[in-house]
């Protein structure tokens, strides 16, 4: 004959004191799971807040870098124009000097 499931040690219907540790009531287990899940959600929310802050900071730095690149480009264009004018000025000066010495 097989023993009744309620009489097995540790079974839900077994009398206290017999067998292994009793399983916690289902309500406590689900509450514990809910607390663990809530803790994980809170952790993920904190991580996401940090990530959003980092993205906003990165966006600001990229904007500043873009402004600096534009200013550098403008400065480079101005330098190129000034250098070309200076080159032409001294080319003509050189031509005049050569002509005044009678080389041409």
MOPAC internal coordinates of N, CA, C and O (Angstrom, degrees):
PM7 1SCF
backbone

  N    0.0000 0     0.00 0     0.00 0    0    0    0
  C    1.4568 1     0.00 0     0.00 0    1    0    0
  C    1.5099 1   109.06 1     0.00 0    2    1    0
  O    1.2310 1   120.72 1   -35.14 1    3    2    1
  N    1.3242 1   116.22 1   144.86 1    3    2    1
  C    1.4700 1   121.28 1  -178.25 1    5    3    2
  C    1.5155 1   109.47 1   -96.66 1    6    5    3
  O    1.2310 1   120.81 1   -36.99 1    7    6    5
  N    1.3360 1   116.06 1   143.01 1    7    6    5
  C    1.4631 1   118.25 1   179.40 1    9    7    6
  C    1.5140 1   110.19 1   -69.76 1   10    9    7
  O    1.2310 1   121.36 1   -30.46 1   11   10    9
  N    1.3104 1   115.00 1   149.54 1   11   10    9
  C    1.4649 1   121.94 1   178.13 1   13   11   10
  C    1.5240 1   108.43 1   -68.35 1   14   13   11
  O    1.2310 1   119.84 1   -38.73 1   15   14   13
  N    1.3481 1   117.90 1   141.27 1   15   14   13
  C    1.4645 1   121.41 1  -177.80 1   17   15   14
  C    1.5175 1   111.08 1   -60.33 1   18   17   15
  O    1.2310 1   119.94 1   146.87 1   19   18   17
  N    1.3203 1   117.71 1   -33.13 1   19   18   17
  C    1.4572 1   120.49 1  -179.55 1   21   19   18
  C    1.5107 1   111.10 1   -70.28 1   22   21   19
  O    1.2310 1   119.91 1   158.94 1   23   22   21
  N    1.3173 1   117.78 1   -21.06 1   23   22   21
  C    1.4548 1   120.26 1  -179.18 1   25   23   22
  C    1.5109 1   112.44 1   -92.19 1   26   25   23
  O    1.2310 1   119.16 1   173.34 1   27   26   25
  N    1.3337 1   119.22 1    -6.66 1   27   26   25
  C    1.4625 1   121.98 1  -178.50 1   29   27   26
  C    1.5206 1   109.11 1   -71.75 1   30   29   27
  O    1.2310 1   120.48 1   -37.91 1   31   30   29
  N    1.3378 1   116.68 1   142.09 1   31   30   29
  C    1.4677 1   119.79 1   179.54 1   33   31   30
  C    1.5224 1   110.67 1   -61.06 1   34   33   31
  O    1.2310 1   120.72 1   -45.55 1   35   34   33
  N    1.3215 1   116.23 1   134.45 1   35   34   33
  C    1.4631 1   121.35 1   177.75 1   37   35   34
  C    1.5131 1   113.09 1    81.05 1   38   37   35
  O    1.2310 1   119.79 1   176.04 1   39   38   37
  N    1.3281 1   118.01 1    -3.96 1   39   38   37
  C    1.4624 1   120.68 1   179.95 1   41   39   38
  C    1.5166 1   108.91 1   -73.75 1   42   41   39
  O    1.2310 1   120.29 1   -23.39 1   43   42   41
  N    1.3207 1   117.04 1   156.61 1   43   42   41
  C    1.4651 1   119.67 1  -175.69 1   45   43   42
  C    1.5152 1   113.95 1   -57.22 1   46   45   43
  O    1.2310 1   119.06 1   147.92 1   47   46   45
  N    1.3031 1   119.41 1   -32.08 1   47   46   45
  C    1.4536 1   119.74 1  -178.32 1   49   47   46
  C    1.5079 1   113.59 1   -97.03 1   50   49   47
  O    1.2310 1   119.54 1  -174.83 1   51   50   49
  N    1.3302 1   118.48 1     5.17 1   51   50   49
  C    1.4696 1   121.86 1  -175.92 1   53   51   50
  C    1.5121 1   109.93 1   -71.96 1   54   53   51
  O    1.2310 1   120.86 1   -32.86 1   55   54   53
  N    1.3183 1   115.96 1   147.14 1   55   54   53
  C    1.4663 1   119.01 1   176.99 1   57   55   54
  C    1.5198 1   110.63 1   -65.75 1   58   57   55
  O    1.2310 1   120.57 1   -28.89 1   59   58   57
  N    1.3550 1   116.52 1   151.11 1   59   58   57
  C    1.4659 1   121.04 1  -179.80 1   61   59   58
  C    1.5122 1   110.98 1   -63.30 1   62   61   59
  O    1.2310 1   121.81 1   -29.38 1   63   62   61
  N    1.3239 1   114.14 1   150.62 1   63   62   61
  C    1.4491 1   119.08 1   176.06 1   65   63   62
  C    1.5145 1   112.22 1    91.92 1   66   65   63
  O    1.2310 1   118.89 1   164.85 1   67   66   65
  N    1.2713 1   119.71 1   -15.15 1   67   66   65
  C    1.4595 1   121.57 1   179.84 1   69   67   66
  C    1.5179 1   109.36 1  -100.46 1   70   69   67
  O    1.2310 1   120.36 1   -37.34 1   71   70   69
  N    1.3248 1   116.91 1   142.66 1   71   70   69
  C    1.4552 1   122.46 1   173.26 1   73   71   70
  C    1.5160 1   112.90 1    74.93 1   74   73   71
  O    1.2310 1   121.38 1    22.74 1   75   74   73
  N    1.3551 1   114.97 1  -157.26 1   75   74   73
  C    1.4606 1   122.46 1  -175.07 1   77   75   74
  C    1.5045 1   112.17 1   -80.48 1   78   77   75
  O    1.2310 1   121.33 1    11.87 1   79   78   77
  N    1.3389 1   115.07 1  -168.13 1   79   78   77
  C    1.4634 1   120.10 1  -178.34 1   81   79   78
  C    1.5229 1   109.97 1   -66.59 1   82   81   79
  O    1.2310 1   121.79 1   -35.06 1   83   82   81
  N    1.2929 1   114.19 1   144.94 1   83   82   81
  C    1.4660 1   119.00 1   179.75 1   85   83   82
  C    1.5264 1   109.38 1   -78.08 1   86   85   83
  O    1.2310 1   120.94 1   -35.31 1   87   86   85
  N    1.2899 1   115.81 1   144.69 1   87   86   85
  C    1.4624 1   120.81 1   176.73 1   89   87   86
  C    1.5210 1   108.30 1   -70.43 1   90   89   87
  O    1.2310 1   120.30 1   -39.08 1   91   90   89
  N    1.3563 1   117.03 1   140.92 1   91   90   89
  C    1.4596 1   118.70 1   178.31 1   93   91   90
  C    1.5209 1   109.44 1   -64.60 1   94   93   91
  O    1.2310 1   120.53 1   -27.88 1   95   94   93
  N    1.2915 1   116.60 1   152.12 1   95   94   93
  C    1.4660 1   118.81 1   178.33 1   97   95   94
  C    1.5252 1   109.98 1   -57.04 1   98   97   95
  O    1.2310 1   119.93 1   -33.68 1   99   98   97
  N    1.3233 1   117.74 1   146.32 1   99   98   97
  C    1.4654 1   120.81 1  -176.74 1  101   99   98
  C    1.5199 1   113.05 1   -55.85 1  102  101   99
  O    1.2310 1   119.33 1   148.25 1  103  102  101
  N    1.3010 1   118.89 1   -31.75 1  103  102  101
  C    1.4561 1   121.94 1  -179.96 1  105  103  102
  C    1.5249 1   111.50 1   -64.46 1  106  105  103
  O    1.2310 1   120.09 1   138.11 1  107  106  105
  N    1.3464 1   117.42 1   -41.89 1  107  106  105
  C    1.4681 1   120.73 1   179.16 1  109  107  106
  C    1.5169 1   110.56 1   -66.31 1  110  109  107
  O    1.2310 1   120.40 1   139.40 1  111  110  109
  N    1.3283 1   116.84 1   -40.60 1  111  110  109
  C    1.4594 1   120.44 1  -179.91 1  113  111  110
  C    1.5260 1   110.41 1   -63.01 1  114  113  111
  O    1.2310 1   120.31 1   134.49 1  115  114  113
  N    1.3136 1   117.01 1   -45.51 1  115  114  113
  C    1.4668 1   119.20 1  -179.50 1  117  115  114
  C    1.5318 1   110.49 1   -67.99 1  118  117  115
  O    1.2310 1   119.89 1   145.07 1  119  118  117
  N    1.3363 1   117.81 1   -34.93 1  119  118  117
  C    1.4680 1   120.09 1   175.88 1  121  119  118
  C    1.5175 1   111.03 1   -64.43 1  122  121  119
  O    1.2310 1   120.64 1   138.67 1  123  122  121
  N    1.3273 1   116.38 1   -41.33 1  123  122  121
  C    1.4626 1   120.81 1   179.31 1  125  123  122
  C    1.5340 1   109.80 1   -64.00 1  126  125  123
  O    1.2310 1   120.78 1   136.25 1  127  126  125
  N    1.3251 1   116.12 1   -43.75 1  127  126  125
  C    1.4678 1   119.99 1   178.35 1  129  127  126
  C    1.5250 1   110.68 1   -62.72 1  130  129  127
  O    1.2310 1   121.06 1   138.82 1  131  130  129
  N    1.3183 1   115.58 1   -41.18 1  131  130  129
  C    1.4603 1   120.17 1   179.11 1  133  131  130
  C    1.5296 1   110.55 1   -63.00 1  134  133  131
  O    1.2310 1   120.18 1   138.06 1  135  134  133
  N    1.3266 1   117.25 1   -41.94 1  135  134  133
  C    1.4689 1   121.22 1   178.62 1  137  135  134
  C    1.5234 1   110.68 1   -64.80 1  138  137  135
  O    1.2310 1   120.30 1   138.16 1  139  138  137
  N    1.3380 1   117.04 1   -41.84 1  139  138  137
  C    1.4647 1   120.28 1   178.74 1  141  139  138
  C    1.5273 1   110.48 1   -63.77 1  142  141  139
  O    1.2310 1   121.15 1   136.13 1  143  142  141
  N    1.3226 1   115.42 1   -43.87 1  143  142  141
  C    1.4603 1   119.41 1   179.33 1  145  143  142
  C    1.5234 1   110.52 1   -64.25 1  146  145  143
  O    1.2310 1   120.19 1   138.53 1  147  146  145
  N    1.3245 1   117.24 1   -41.47 1  147  146  145
  C    1.4674 1   120.69 1   178.67 1  149  147  146
  C    1.5247 1   110.34 1   -63.53 1  150  149  147
  O    1.2310 1   120.33 1   140.63 1  151  150  149
  N    1.3363 1   116.97 1   -39.37 1  151  150  149
  C    1.4665 1   120.43 1   177.91 1  153  151  150
  C    1.5301 1   110.12 1   -62.97 1  154  153  151
  O    1.2310 1   120.24 1   138.96 1  155  154  153
  N    1.3334 1   117.15 1   -41.04 1  155  154  153
  C    1.4654 1   120.57 1   178.27 1  157  155  154
  C    1.5258 1   110.54 1   -65.14 1  158  157  155
  O    1.2310 1   120.56 1   137.94 1  159  158  157
  N    1.3202 1   116.53 1   -42.06 1  159  158  157
  C    1.4686 1   120.43 1   178.66 1  161  159  158
  C    1.5271 1   109.74 1   -62.49 1  162  161  159
  O    1.2310 1   120.26 1   135.76 1  163  162  161
  N    1.3252 1   117.10 1   -44.24 1  163  162  161
  C    1.4708 1   120.62 1   178.60 1  165  163  162
  C    1.5243 1   110.99 1   -59.91 1  166  165  163
  O    1.2310 1   120.70 1   138.84 1  167  166  165
  N    1.3302 1   116.27 1   -41.16 1  167  166  165
  C    1.4603 1   120.60 1   179.61 1  169  167  166
  C    1.5302 1   110.40 1   -64.44 1  170  169  167
  O    1.2310 1   120.47 1   136.13 1  171  170  169
  N    1.3268 1   116.71 1   -43.87 1  171  170  169
  C    1.4646 1   120.59 1   179.39 1  173  171  170
  C    1.5273 1   110.36 1   -64.52 1  174  173  171
  O    1.2310 1   120.18 1   139.90 1  175  174  173
  N    1.3279 1   117.25 1   -40.10 1  175  174  173
  C    1.4695 1   120.83 1   178.63 1  177  175  174
  C    1.5273 1   109.96 1   -62.60 1  178  177  175
  O    1.2310 1   120.23 1   137.42 1  179  178  177
  N    1.3261 1   117.16 1   -42.58 1  179  178  177
  C    1.4682 1   120.14 1   178.02 1  181  179  178
  C    1.5248 1   110.84 1   -62.09 1  182  181  179
  O    1.2310 1   120.58 1   136.29 1  183  182  181
  N    1.3257 1   116.50 1   -43.71 1  183  182  181
  C    1.4677 1   120.72 1   179.12 1  185  183  182
  C    1.5272 1   109.88 1   -62.31 1  186  185  183
  O    1.2310 1   120.31 1   137.13 1  187  186  185
  N    1.3169 1   117.01 1   -42.87 1  187  186  185
  C    1.4647 1   120.32 1  -179.96 1  189  187  186
  C    1.5261 1   111.22 1   -64.90 1  190  189  187
  O    1.2310 1   120.09 1   142.64 1  191  190  189
  N    1.3269 1   117.43 1   -37.36 1  191  190  189
  C    1.4743 1   119.58 1   177.30 1  193  191  190
  C    1.5261 1   110.22 1   -61.96 1  194  193  191
  O    1.2310 1   121.05 1   136.10 1  195  194  193
  N    1.3296 1   115.60 1   -43.90 1  195  194  193
  C    1.4659 1   120.00 1   178.40 1  197  195  194
  C    1.5284 1   109.53 1   -61.87 1  198  197  195
  O    1.2310 1   120.55 1   136.69 1  199  198  197
  N    1.3382 1   116.56 1   -43.31 1  199  198  197
  C    1.4628 1   120.30 1  -179.75 1  201  199  198
  C    1.5251 1   111.74 1   -63.44 1  202  201  199
  O    1.2310 1   120.09 1   138.89 1  203  202  201
  N    1.3163 1   117.43 1   -41.11 1  203  202  201
  C    1.4675 1   120.63 1   178.48 1  205  203  202
  C    1.5254 1   109.87 1   -64.12 1  206  205  203
  O    1.2310 1   120.26 1   137.96 1  207  206  205
  N    1.3279 1   117.11 1   -42.04 1  207  206  205
  C    1.4676 1   120.18 1   177.23 1  209  207  206
  C    1.5268 1   110.58 1   -60.25 1  210  209  207
  O    1.2310 1   120.74 1   137.60 1  211  210  209
  N    1.3295 1   116.20 1   -42.40 1  211  210  209
  C    1.4701 1   120.18 1   179.61 1  213  211  210
  C    1.5247 1   111.23 1   -65.29 1  214  213  211
  O    1.2310 1   120.34 1   140.39 1  215  214  213
  N    1.3288 1   116.96 1   -39.61 1  215  214  213
  C    1.4669 1   120.45 1   178.98 1  217  215  214
  C    1.5274 1   110.18 1   -64.41 1  218  217  215
  O    1.2310 1   120.30 1   137.29 1  219  218  217
  N    1.3324 1   117.04 1   -42.71 1  219  218  217
  C    1.4647 1   119.99 1   178.84 1  221  219  218
  C    1.5279 1   111.13 1   -64.22 1  222  221  219
  O    1.2310 1   120.84 1   139.25 1  223  222  221
  N    1.3235 1   116.00 1   -40.75 1  223  222  221
  C    1.4680 1   120.42 1   178.18 1  225  223  222
  C    1.5274 1   110.18 1   -64.51 1  226  225  223
  O    1.2310 1   120.64 1   138.23 1  227  226  225
  N    1.3328 1   116.38 1   -41.77 1  227  226  225
  C    1.4682 1   121.51 1   178.95 1  229  227  226
  C    1.5230 1   110.12 1   -63.04 1  230  229  227
  O    1.2310 1   120.35 1   138.04 1  231  230  229
  N    1.3272 1   116.94 1   -41.96 1  231  230  229
  C    1.4575 1   121.09 1   179.33 1  233  231  230
  C    1.5251 1   110.65 1   -61.35 1  234  233  231
  O    1.2310 1   120.77 1   138.18 1  235  234  233
  N    1.3245 1   116.12 1   -41.82 1  235  234  233
  C    1.4672 1   120.26 1   179.05 1  237  235  234
  C    1.5295 1   110.17 1   -63.89 1  238  237  235
  O    1.2310 1   120.61 1   136.09 1  239  238  237
  N    1.3323 1   116.44 1   -43.91 1  239  238  237
  C    1.4667 1   119.63 1  -179.88 1  241  239  238
  C    1.5233 1   111.09 1   -64.98 1  242  241  239
  O    1.2310 1   120.18 1   140.84 1  243  242  241
  N    1.3420 1   117.26 1   -39.16 1  243  242  241
  C    1.4608 1   120.18 1   177.89 1  245  243  242
  C    1.5262 1   111.12 1   -64.64 1  246  245  243
  O    1.2310 1   120.72 1   141.85 1  247  246  245
  N    1.3106 1   116.24 1   -38.15 1  247  246  245
  C    1.4634 1   120.25 1   178.03 1  249  247  246
  C    1.5296 1   110.36 1   -63.84 1  250  249  247
  O    1.2310 1   120.72 1   135.91 1  251  250  249
  N    1.3281 1   116.23 1   -44.09 1  251  250  249
  C    1.4675 1   120.34 1   177.68 1  253  251  250
  C    1.5254 1   110.60 1   -62.97 1  254  253  251
  O    1.2310 1   120.51 1   138.98 1  255  254  253
  N    1.3193 1   116.63 1   -41.02 1  255  254  253
  C    1.4639 1   120.82 1   179.43 1  257  255  254
  C    1.5268 1   110.54 1   -64.40 1  258  257  255
  O    1.2310 1   120.28 1   140.42 1  259  258  257
  N    1.3256 1   117.07 1   -39.58 1  259  258  257
  C    1.4574 1   121.41 1   177.90 1  261  259  258
  C    1.5280 1   110.48 1   -63.03 1  262  261  259
  O    1.2310 1   120.47 1   137.86 1  263  262  261
  N    1.3270 1   116.70 1   -42.14 1  263  262  261
  C    1.4697 1   120.58 1   177.74 1  265  263  262
  C    1.5276 1   110.82 1   -62.61 1  266  265  263
  O    1.2310 1   120.76 1   137.11 1  267  266  265
  N    1.3243 1   116.16 1   -42.89 1  267  266  265
  C    1.4698 1   119.98 1   179.33 1  269  267  266
  C    1.5263 1   110.96 1   -65.06 1  270  269  267
  O    1.2310 1   120.53 1   141.25 1  271  270  269
  N    1.3362 1   116.60 1   -38.75 1  271  270  269
  C    1.4650 1   120.20 1   178.90 1  273  271  270
  C    1.5280 1   110.56 1   -64.94 1  274  273  271
  O    1.2310 1   120.45 1   139.59 1  275  274  273
  N    1.3415 1   116.74 1   -40.41 1  275  274  273
  C    1.4684 1   120.10 1   177.23 1  277  275  274
  C    1.5260 1   110.90 1   -62.34 1  278  277  275
  O    1.2310 1   120.52 1   136.21 1  279  278  277
  N    1.3310 1   116.61 1   -43.79 1  279  278  277
  C    1.4666 1   120.60 1   179.45 1  281  279  278
  C    1.5294 1   110.46 1   -63.94 1  282  281  279
  O    1.2310 1   120.53 1   140.03 1  283  282  281
  N    1.3158 1   116.60 1   -39.97 1  283  282  281
  C    1.4666 1   120.77 1   178.67 1  285  283  282
  C    1.5254 1   110.64 1   -65.10 1  286  285  283
  O    1.2310 1   120.59 1   139.48 1  287  286  285
  N    1.3340 1   116.47 1   -40.52 1  287  286  285
  C    1.4647 1   120.49 1   178.04 1  289  287  286
  C    1.5207 1   110.70 1   -62.90 1  290  289  287
  O    1.2310 1   120.53 1   137.46 1  291  290  289
  N    1.3239 1   116.60 1   -42.54 1  291  290  289
  C    1.4662 1   120.44 1   178.84 1  293  291  290
  C    1.5306 1   110.08 1   -63.52 1  294  293  291
  O    1.2310 1   120.50 1   137.34 1  295  294  293
  N    1.3172 1   116.65 1   -42.66 1  295  294  293
  C    1.4641 1   120.58 1   178.23 1  297  295  294
  C    1.5199 1   111.74 1   -63.72 1  298  297  295
  O    1.2310 1   120.51 1   141.37 1  299  298  297
  N    1.3269 1   116.62 1   -38.63 1  299  298  297
  C    1.4623 1   120.42 1   179.42 1  301  299  298
  C    1.5257 1   110.74 1   -66.65 1  302  301  299
  O    1.2310 1   120.43 1   139.85 1  303  302  301
  N    1.3195 1   116.79 1   -40.15 1  303  302  301
  C    1.4713 1   120.31 1   178.34 1  305  303  302
  C    1.5246 1   110.57 1   -64.21 1  306  305  303
  O    1.2310 1   120.75 1   137.66 1  307  306  305
  N    1.3292 1   116.17 1   -42.34 1  307  306  305
  C    1.4634 1   120.28 1   178.83 1  309  307  306
  C    1.5316 1   110.11 1   -64.55 1  310  309  307
  O    1.2310 1   120.32 1   139.02 1  311  310  309
  N    1.3270 1   117.00 1   -40.98 1  311  310  309
  C    1.4625 1   120.64 1   178.80 1  313  311  310
  C    1.5257 1   110.15 1   -62.95 1  314  313  311
  O    1.2310 1   120.44 1   136.56 1  315  314  313
  N    1.3305 1   116.77 1   -43.44 1  315  314  313
  C    1.4618 1   120.67 1  -179.36 1  317  315  314
  C    1.5311 1   110.68 1   -61.14 1  318  317  315
  O    1.2310 1   120.61 1   136.52 1  319  318  317
  N    1.3197 1   116.44 1   -43.48 1  319  318  317
  C    1.4652 1   121.23 1   179.60 1  321  319  318
  C    1.5314 1   110.68 1   -64.32 1  322  321  319
  O    1.2310 1   120.83 1   134.23 1  323  322  321
  N    1.3281 1   116.02 1   -45.77 1  323  322  321
  C    1.4731 1   120.07 1   179.70 1  325  323  322
  C    1.5218 1   111.07 1   -63.99 1  326  325  323
  O    1.2310 1   120.28 1   140.39 1  327  326  325
  N    1.3110 1   117.07 1   -39.61 1  327  326  325
  C    1.4646 1   120.80 1  -179.56 1  329  327  326
  C    1.5270 1   110.47 1   -65.51 1  330  329  327
  O    1.2310 1   120.19 1   139.91 1  331  330  329
  N    1.3311 1   117.24 1   -40.09 1  331  330  329
  C    1.4672 1   120.36 1   179.00 1  333  331  330
  C    1.5305 1   110.35 1   -64.74 1  334  333  331
  O    1.2310 1   120.21 1   136.84 1  335  334  333
  N    1.3412 1   117.21 1   -43.16 1  335  334  333
  C    1.4685 1   120.48 1   178.51 1  337  335  334
  C    1.5253 1   111.04 1   -62.32 1  338  337  335
  O    1.2310 1   121.02 1   136.71 1  339  338  337
  N    1.3271 1   115.66 1   -43.29 1  339  338  337
  C    1.4631 1   120.11 1  -179.92 1  341  339  338
  C    1.5276 1   110.98 1   -64.29 1  342  341  339
  O    1.2310 1   120.89 1   139.95 1  343  342  341
  N    1.3262 1   115.91 1   -40.05 1  343  342  341
  C    1.4718 1   120.38 1   178.75 1  345  343  342
  C    1.5258 1   109.90 1   -61.50 1  346  345  343
  O    1.2310 1   120.91 1   133.71 1  347  346  345
  N    1.3355 1   115.87 1   -46.29 1  347  346  345
  C    1.4691 1   119.26 1   179.47 1  349  347  346
  C    1.5303 1   111.71 1   -63.40 1  350  349  347
  O    1.2310 1   120.82 1   139.39 1  351  350  349
  N    1.3225 1   116.04 1   -40.61 1  351  350  349
  C    1.4685 1   120.58 1  -179.70 1  353  351  350
  C    1.5302 1   110.18 1   -58.67 1  354  353  351
  O    1.2310 1   120.99 1   131.55 1  355  354  353
  N    1.3406 1   115.70 1   -48.45 1  355  354  353
  C    1.4649 1   118.32 1  -177.49 1  357  355  354
  C    1.5211 1   112.25 1   -75.67 1  358  357  355
  O    1.2310 1   120.07 1   156.32 1  359  358  357
  N    1.3259 1   117.46 1   -23.68 1  359  358  357
  C    1.4649 1   119.48 1   175.32 1  361  359  358
  C    1.5198 1   109.06 1   -66.56 1  362  361  359
  O    1.2310 1   120.65 1   135.29 1  363  362  361
  N    1.3651 1   116.36 1   -44.71 1  363  362  361
  C    1.4591 1   120.21 1   178.22 1  365  363  362
  C    1.5278 1   111.23 1   -66.54 1  366  365  363
  O    1.2310 1   120.64 1   141.57 1  367  366  365
  N    1.3087 1   116.38 1   -38.43 1  367  366  365
  C    1.4664 1   119.99 1   178.00 1  369  367  366
  C    1.5274 1   109.92 1   -61.67 1  370  369  367
  O    1.2310 1   120.43 1   138.98 1  371  370  369
  N    1.3058 1   116.77 1   -41.02 1  371  370  369
  C    1.4587 1   122.49 1   179.04 1  373  371  370
  C    1.5312 1   109.93 1   -65.31 1  374  373  371
  O    1.2310 1   120.96 1   138.26 1  375  374  373
  N    1.3411 1   115.77 1   -41.74 1  375  374  373
  C    1.4712 1   119.06 1   178.26 1  377  375  374
  C    1.5303 1   110.76 1   -61.06 1  378  377  375
  O    1.2310 1   120.66 1   136.51 1  379  378  377
  N    1.3300 1   116.34 1   -43.49 1  379  378  377
  C    1.4635 1   120.74 1   179.57 1  381  379  378
  C    1.5267 1   110.89 1   -63.90 1  382  381  379
  O    1.2310 1   120.54 1   140.19 1  383  382  381
  N    1.3269 1   116.57 1   -39.81 1  383  382  381
  C    1.4663 1   120.28 1  -179.79 1  385  383  382
  C    1.5242 1   110.27 1   -65.55 1  386  385  383
  O    1.2310 1   120.71 1   137.18 1  387  386  385
  N    1.3169 1   116.24 1   -42.82 1  387  386  385
  C    1.4671 1   120.02 1   179.73 1  389  387  386
  C    1.5334 1   109.56 1   -63.82 1  390  389  387
  O    1.2310 1   120.18 1   139.02 1  391  390  389
  N    1.3228 1   117.26 1   -40.98 1  391  390  389
  C    1.4560 1   121.64 1  -179.52 1  393  391  390
  C    1.5300 1   110.68 1   -66.58 1  394  393  391
  O    1.2310 1   120.81 1   140.62 1  395  394  393
  N    1.3474 1   116.06 1   -39.38 1  395  394  393
  C    1.4642 1   118.70 1  -178.49 1  397  395  394
  C    1.5286 1   111.62 1   -69.63 1  398  397  395
  O    1.2310 1   120.12 1   152.96 1  399  398  397
  N    1.3110 1   117.38 1   -27.04 1  399  398  397
  C    1.4618 1   119.72 1   177.11 1  401  399  398
  C    1.5256 1   110.54 1   -81.61 1  402  401  399
  O    1.2310 1   120.48 1   170.53 1  403  402  401
  N    1.3041 1   116.69 1    -9.47 1  403  402  401
  C    1.4514 1   120.37 1   176.69 1  405  403  402
  C    1.5093 1   113.59 1    82.11 1  406  405  403
  O    1.2310 1   120.07 1  -155.95 1  407  406  405
  N    1.3248 1   117.47 1    24.05 1  407  406  405
  C    1.4627 1   119.02 1  -179.65 1  409  407  406
  C    1.5200 1   112.21 1   -78.03 1  410  409  407
  O    1.2310 1   120.25 1   161.39 1  411  410  409
  N    1.2865 1   117.13 1   -18.61 1  411  410  409
  C    1.4623 1   117.72 1  -176.01 1  413  411  410
  C    1.5024 1   110.20 1  -111.20 1  414  413  411
  O    1.2310 1   120.10 1   180.00 1  415  414  413

